[in-house]
């Protein structure tokens, strides 16, 4: 009978929370760096911060710059200029690394 007296717009009490449900948990390390990846395994210790800054461990930006350039060179005809692919790869890598370093906030 009490349910009939309440208006349809009245807020209903939320059910009690059990065991911390719905509570946001903050991870101990808030960064998205994957520990134990190739940057930590293969690079010297002094180069790790620079590799993280340039995001060498995430190559998708380099691929997105390189493949359209390489495809355009391949469609235009290589004519024994295979070094162009290397130059485009180095350019894509440098552009991506430089752009990421410029946008990175100071720590």
N, C-alpha and C positions, 0 to 999 in steps of 0.2 A: 504494500500500500504506500510505503514511503517513496518507492520508485515512481509511482504515478503522480505524486505531488511535486517532484522536481521538474523544473523546466528542461526542455531538450538542450538548451544552450548552457546549462550549468556544468562547470567542470567536474569531472569525475576524479576521485582520488586515484593516484597511480598505485599499482601494486608494490609491495615492499621489495626492495632489492636484496638479492641473495648473493652472498659471496663476492661482492664488488662488481656485479654486472652493471654495465653501462658507465663505469668509471674509466676515463681515459688513462691509459698506462703509458708513461713516457719511458722509452728505452734508455738504457744506461749510456749508449753512444748515439746521439741524435743524427749523426752524419750517415750518408748512404754509401760510405766506402766499404768495399768488400775486403776484409782482411784475409791475407793469404793468397792474394791474386798474383799475377806475374810481375807486377810492379814491385812488390815486396820480395818476391823470390829471386828475380833476375837482376834488378838494378842495384847499384851501390847505394848505401844508406844516404849519402849526400844528395843523390839524384831523385830520391822519392818525392820530396815536396814539389820539385819542378815538374815531375811527371804527373802528380795529382793536380797541380795547377793547370797544366796544359791538357789534362784529362786524356792521357795516352791510353788509359785502361778502358776508355769508351770510344771506340773508333767509328761510330755511326755517322758522326758529322763529317769525318774525313771521307768516308765512302760516299756520302751524299754530295760532296763537292767533286770527288774524283770521277765517279762513273759517268756523269753527263759529259765531262771533258774528254774522257777516254773514248766514249762512244762517238762523239763528234769527230775526233781525230780518225777513228777507225772508218767512219762513214765518208770522210773527206778523202781518204786514201793515204796510206802511210808513206808510200814511195821511199822505202828504206830509211825512214826517219823514226826508227823505233825508240830513240832516246826521248822523243816527245812524251811517251807514256811515263817515263821516269820523271821528267820535268813536271808533268801535271801531278804526279803522285807527291813529289816533294812540295809543290805549290799548295796542293790541297791540305797537306799535313801542316805546313807553316801557317796558312790562313786560318785553319781551325784552331790551332794551338794559340796563335796570337790573338784571335778574337775572344777565346775563352779567358785568356790571361787578362785582357783589358776589361772584361765584364766582372771579373771575380772581385768580390768585396774584400777589404783588408781584414785580416784575422787578428 
